[in-house]
Amino acid sequence: MWWLFQEHPQLLQNAVDNSNEELEDMEEKISATDDIHQHSENSHSIITQTNYFWSSKRNPEDLPVDLTTEEKPIPDHFKPQEVQCPYCPGPSPPNLEDKLLITRQATVYGIFKQFKGVSVYAKECPICRNLVRFQEYKSGFHNYNNRVILSIPLCSFLTAGISNHIAVGRMIRTMESHSRSALPVNTLRKAFYHFCALRQYSYNFFCYRCGHHPSIVIADTNWKVAFDLPVNLMRRPDIENIGPQDTQANVAARWEDLEKEIIATGFCDGSHEYPV
């Protein structure tokens, strides 16, 4: 807070009621200005990279035990393994250019420790000019936005917390108290959601009594946003104007859109709306 007041007082003018988590995210954005390479992303580029991640960079549902339980040594730098452009079509896509330094200020978050000042590299296609960035779950790390990297054991730890009905924010706050160091809770929460969006969950949910297609479904209403509505205001839709899209829901497509929207957050710097 004192550093923000001294160096960037304009950020605190309207931040009287801001929570600690919001102030932590401000510090994350300010630290991003020290990065070496600022690559401007347009909507088409974000969609292209998001589709590539969703189709080719998925994390398996059953990760190897050694990846989820053992913290890997922090490498000197992170760089993508791709040699040829994954975006350009054709039998012989162009080779990617030499690695491009994105930042020297990335932070790797483990369960008990944080490592700052890690270098992250990307590669650029000479034809389509799209960036290819590091994302390999087998390395033991998950790259959120080139500046925040989570260890796979940390992601597995947070997943176990959810399965035991413990909120992600509480898990991170517990880590914060244990390590006695401030953590950007909102940013880490988004990074974990990014990991979950890339994970290939089976989603085999069904009613044990009625099966996969129950004849009657009762909604579990959130009463915080419930309100009274007179029955006479509820009109049946005109049968002639109803299409399949109004009466049918494509669950697979809905999950895909939701996952891609979360994946795209890793390519947006906060100034872009998610295009997917």
Secondary structure, DSSP 4 states (H G I P E B T S, - for coil): -HHHHHH-GGGGTT-TT--HHHHHHHHHHHHHTT-S------HHHHHHHHHHHHHHSPBPSS--HHHHHSPPPPPSEE-----B-SSS-SSSPPBPPSPEEEEEEEEEE-SS-EEEEEEEEEEE-TTT--EEE---GGGTEEESSSSEEEEHHHHHHHHHHHHTT--HHHHHHHHHHHHTS---HHHHHHHHHHHHHHB-------BTTTBSS-S-------GGG-----GGG--PPPGGG--HHHH---HHHHHHHHHHHHHHTTT--SSS----
